[in-house]
Amino acid sequence: MPTTPPTLPILVVHRTLAGARKRGAMSDEAISALVGAAGIPLALLAESGARITAKQYEALCALLIEQLGDESIGFLSRPLQRGSFALIGRSMLGAPSLDVALRRGAHTFRLLQHDLAMHCVKHGELSGFALEARNSEAGRETFLLEMLVRIFWLMLAWLNRGRLPIQRIDFGFEQPAYAAYYSVIFPAPLQFDQPCTAVWFDAGALLAPARRTEDDLRATLRQAPGNVILPRPGEYACSDRVKVILEQSSPDWLDLDGVAKCIHVSASTLQRRLALEGTSFQSLKDALRRDLAIERLTTGKVPVAQLAVELGFADATAFNRAFKLWTGSTPSCYRRR
């Protein structure tokens, strides 16, 4: 697995807080205090290009759930009481197949809230689940749909001992400006402006039995919400291999052909496999260097010039230019926050 943790755009923080703001569940002062408690500098909220670490985001989500007592963090008209997703998970245990587990989970979810209808879908060789709004307000909550897509996919993958490749994800809304972030959380081809939001798997894969126990569930719940927010081992099989090779090649930073040779495939084959995971070689390389730069700037005192060399830039000027493109700020300014 790659050792450099991913970072997230600050826009994700704003969208995560939108539920609490809209419902009036928390004052601006309380939200500011919560953001600070998560280790996120308040100044970053005003900078559109800023990024935070996955650990900071994990802390923010945990604090929000605790403060609101709502696992939907304010996005549903009726709060999902703490333990709701655990209840859904328990309803899926012991199912003879993932398909049956999915039906049980969808039924339990419908009993817990009235804003969204979740049901099983099938089309040709594909099967999966769809989420449809029961009111116009819920249909506009794109963050809620994104969150539920990931949660229910991870539940099914967890029941299958951690592996359930997605064939395609349809989103029932326009492609958002932050869509590049999707490559971090959704390893699959994506389609936007679809009739509804749906996740599609190979139909045969859902015939596998649910292989988890109550003890397994209790163990995984102790790791929440980090095991939902952060990419899991094996979630991006090809992308993870590329990241590991790139990290190991620092400060030379191999190019596409070099990495392809390490994996024993052609460059075109590597690009094709990465495309199936919703990314590209250059995107992975840029994101890895960006995240490594942010981690080093926020946790250490390495000189900017030295960091530029470690990241494979010709000089500090080139690094400054790239970092400002990534975050809207120079490395020195970012460090001072």
C-alpha positions in Angstrom: 0.0 0.0 0.0 1.2 3.6 -0.6 2.6 5.3 2.5 1.6 8.9 1.6 -1.9 9.6 2.9 -4.3 11.3 0.5 -5.5 14.9 0.9 -9.0 16.3 0.2 -10.0 19.6 -1.2 -11.4 22.2 1.3 -14.6 22.2 -0.7 -15.4 18.8 0.8 -15.3 20.3 4.2 -17.8 23.0 3.2 -20.1 20.4 1.7 -19.8 18.1 4.8 -20.8 21.0 7.0 -23.7 22.1 4.8 -26.2 19.7 6.5 -25.5 21.1 10.0 -25.7 24.6 8.7 -28.9 24.1 6.7 -30.8 22.4 9.5 -29.7 25.1 11.9 -28.4 22.3 14.2 -25.2 24.2 14.9 -24.3 27.8 15.1 -21.4 29.3 13.1 -19.5 29.6 16.3 -20.0 25.9 17.2 -19.0 24.9 13.7 -15.8 27.0 13.9 -15.0 25.3 17.2 -15.6 21.9 15.8 -13.4 22.6 12.7 -10.6 23.7 15.0 -11.0 20.7 17.2 -10.5 18.5 14.1 -7.2 20.2 13.6 -8.2 22.2 10.5 -7.0 25.8 10.5 -10.0 28.1 10.1 -8.1 30.2 7.6 -8.2 27.3 5.2 -12.0 27.6 4.9 -11.6 30.9 3.0 -9.1 29.5 0.5 -10.7 27.7 -2.4 -7.5 25.8 -3.3 -6.7 24.6 0.2 -6.5 20.9 1.1 -6.7 19.0 4.3 -5.4 15.5 5.3 -7.7 12.5 5.4 -7.0 12.2 9.1 -8.3 15.7 9.7 -11.4 14.9 7.7 -11.9 11.7 9.6 -11.8 13.7 12.8 -14.2 16.3 11.5 -16.8 13.6 10.5 -16.5 11.8 13.9 -17.0 15.1 15.8 -20.0 16.0 13.6 -21.7 12.7 14.2 -21.1 13.0 17.9 -22.3 16.6 18.2 -25.4 16.1 16.1 -26.2 12.5 17.2 -27.0 11.9 13.5 -25.1 9.6 11.2 -26.4 11.5 8.2 -24.7 14.6 9.6 -27.8 16.7 9.0 -28.6 15.8 5.4 -31.8 13.9 6.1 -35.0 15.5 7.4 -35.1 12.9 10.2 -31.8 12.2 11.9 -30.2 8.7 11.5 -29.6 8.0 15.2 -26.2 6.7 16.1 -26.1 3.0 15.5 -28.3 3.2 12.4 -25.7 1.9 10.0 -24.7 -0.8 12.5 -28.3 -1.9 12.4 -28.3 -2.0 8.6 -25.1 -4.0 8.7 -26.6 -6.5 11.2 -29.6 -6.9 9.0 -27.3 -8.1 6.2 -25.3 -10.7 8.2 -26.0 -14.3 7.5 -27.6 -13.7 4.1 -27.2 -16.6 1.6 -25.9 -14.1 -1.0 -24.8 -10.5 -1.4 -27.9 -9.9 -3.5 -30.1 -11.0 -0.5 -28.0 -9.0 1.9 -28.4 -5.9 -0.3 -32.2 -6.4 -0.3 -32.2 -6.7 3.5 -30.0 -3.6 3.9 -32.2 -1.6 1.5 -35.3 -2.5 3.4 -33.8 -1.5 6.8 -32.6 1.8 5.3 -36.2 2.6 4.1 -37.5 2.0 7.6 -35.1 4.4 9.1 -35.8 7.5 6.9 -38.3 8.8 4.4 -36.2 11.0 2.1 -34.7 8.4 -0.2 -35.9 5.2 -1.7 -33.2 2.5 -2.1 -34.0 -0.5 -4.2 -32.2 -3.3 -6.1 -31.8 -2.9 -9.9 -30.7 -5.2 -12.7 -29.8 -4.6 -16.4 -28.4 -7.4 -18.5 -25.3 -8.8 -16.9 -25.2 -6.0 -14.3 -27.0 -5.8 -10.9 -26.8 -3.3 -8.1 -28.7 -0.7 -6.1 -30.3 2.7 -6.9 -31.1 5.7 -4.8 -34.1 7.9 -5.7 -35.3 11.0 -3.9 -38.8 10.9 -2.5 -38.7 14.7 -2.4 -37.0 17.4 -4.5 -34.9 18.6 -1.5 -33.3 15.2 -1.0 -32.6 15.0 -4.7 -30.5 18.1 -4.6 -28.3 16.8 -1.8 -25.4 15.5 -4.0 -23.1 15.0 -1.0 -25.7 12.8 0.7 -25.9 10.6 -2.4 -22.2 10.4 -2.8 -21.8 9.4 0.9 -24.5 6.7 0.7 -23.1 5.3 -2.5 -19.7 4.7 -0.8 -21.2 3.4 2.4 -23.4 0.8 0.9 -20.8 -0.3 -1.6 -18.3 -0.7 1.2 -20.8 -2.7 3.2 -21.3 -5.1 0.4 -17.5 -5.4 -0.2 -17.0 -5.9 3.5 -19.5 -8.8 3.5 -17.4 -10.3 0.6 -14.2 -10.1 2.6 -13.3 -6.7 1.2 -13.5 -7.2 -2.5 -16.4 -6.2 -4.8 -15.3 -4.3 -8.0 -17.7 -1.7 -9.2 -18.5 -1.9 -13.0 -20.0 1.6 -13.2 -21.6 4.4 -11.1 -24.4 6.5 -12.4 -25.1 9.8 -10.7 -28.4 11.5 -11.0 -26.9 15.0 -11.1 -24.5 17.1 -13.2 -20.8 16.6 -13.0 -19.6 18.8 -10.1 -16.6 21.1 -10.2 -14.9 19.0 -7.7 -15.3 15.8 -9.7 -11.5 15.2 -9.7 -11.9 14.2 -6.0 -14.1 11.3 -7.1 -11.0 9.4 -8.2 -10.0 9.1 -4.5 -13.3 7.6 -3.4 -14.9 5.9 -6.4 -12.6 3.4 -8.3 -14.9 3.0 -11.3 -16.1 4.6 -14.5 -18.6 7.4 -13.7 -21.6 8.7 -15.6 -23.5 11.9 -14.7 -26.9 13.4 -15.6 -28.5 9.9 -15.3 -32.1 9.2 -14.4 -31.1 8.2 -10.9 -28.0 7.5 -8.8 -27.0 3.8 -9.1 -24.1 1.5 -8.5 -23.6 -1.5 -10.8 -21.7 -4.7 -10.2 -21.3 -7.9 -12.2 -24.5 -9.8 -11.5 -22.5 -13.0 -10.8 -20.5 -11.3 -8.1 -23.6 -10.7 -6.0 -24.3 -14.4 -5.8 -21.4 -14.9 -3.4 -22.5 -15.5 0.2 -22.2 -13.0 3.0 -19.0 -14.1 4.8 -19.0 -11.9 7.9 -20.0 -12.5 11.5 -21.2 -10.4 14.4 -17.7 -10.3 15.8 -16.4 -9.0 12.4 -19.0 -6.3 12.5 -18.1 -5.1 16.0 -14.5 -4.9 15.0 -15.1 -2.9 11.8 -17.5 -0.5 13.6 -14.6 0.4 16.0 -12.7 1.7 13.0 -15.5 3.9 11.7 -15.7 6.5 10.2 -12.1 6.2 9.0 -12.7 2.9 7.2 -15.4 4.6 5.1 -13.5 7.9 4.4 -10.1 6.5 3.7 -9.4 4.2 0.7 -9.1 0.6 1.8 -6.3 -1.9 0.9 -7.1 -3.4 -2.5 -9.7 -0.8 -3.3 -7.6 0.6 -6.1 -5.4 -2.4 -7.1 -3.6 -0.9 -10.1 -3.5 2.6 -8.8 -2.0 1.4 -5.5 0.8 -0.5 -7.3 1.6 2.6 -9.4 1.8 4.8 -6.3 4.0 2.4 -4.5 6.4 2.2 -7.4 6.4 6.0 -7.7 7.1 6.5 -4.0 10.0 4.0 -4.2 11.5 5.7 -7.2 11.7 9.1 -5.4 13.5 11.4 -6.1 13.9 10.2 -9.7 10.1 9.7 -10.1 9.7 7.2 -13.0 7.7 8.1 -16.0 4.8 6.1 -17.5 7.1 3.7 -19.5 9.3 3.2 -16.4 6.4 2.2 -14.2 4.8 0.0 -16.9 8.1 -1.9 -17.1 8.0 -2.5 -13.4 4.5 -4.0 -13.6 5.5 -6.0 -16.7 2.8 -4.5 -19.0 2.8 -2.0 -21.9 2.2 1.7 -21.2 -1.1 1.5 -23.1 -2.3 -1.4 -21.0 -1.4 0.4 -17.8 -3.3 3.5 -18.9 -6.3 1.4 -19.8 -6.3 -0.3 -16.3 -6.0 3.0 -14.6 -8.9 4.4 -16.7 -11.1 1.6 -15.4 -10.3 2.9 -11.9 -11.3 6.4 -12.9 -7.8 7.9 -13.1 -4.7 8.3 -15.2 -1.0 8.0 -14.7 -0.3 11.8 -14.7 -3.2 12.4 -12.3 -1.9 9.8 -9.9 1.7 11.2 -10.0 0.5 14.8 -9.5 -1.8 13.9 -6.7 0.9 11.8 -5.0 3.5 14.6 -5.1 0.9 17.1 -4.0 -0.2 15.0 -1.0 3.4 14.3 0.0 4.2 18.0 -0.2 1.3 18.9 2.0 2.2 16.2 4.5 5.9 17.4 4.7 4.9 21.0 4.9 2.5 20.5 7.8 4.4 18.0 9.8 8.1 18.8 9.3 10.6 21.6 8.7 12.2 20.4 5.5 13.4 23.4 3.4 11.2 24.1 0.3 14.3 23.8 -2.0 15.0 20.3 -0.6 11.4 19.3 -0.8 11.4 20.4 -4.5 14.3 18.0 -5.2 12.6 15.1 -3.3 9.5 15.5 -5.4 11.4 15.5 -8.7 11.2 19.2 -9.6 14.0 20.9 -11.5 14.2 23.7 -8.9 12.2 25.5 -6.2 10.6 27.8 -8.7 9.1 24.9 -10.7 7.8 23.4 -7.4 6.3 26.7 -6.3 4.5 27.0 -9.6 3.1 23.5 -9.4 2.1 23.8 -5.7 0.3 27.0 -6.3 -1.6 25.4 -9.1 -2.6 22.5 -6.8 -3.6 24.6 -3.8 -3.8 28.3 -4.7 -0.9 29.0 -2.4 2.9 28.8 -2.4 4.6 26.2 -0.2 6.0 28.8 2.2 2.6 30.5 2.7 0.9 27.1 3.2 3.4 26.2 5.9 2.8 29.4 7.9 -1.0 28.7 8.4 
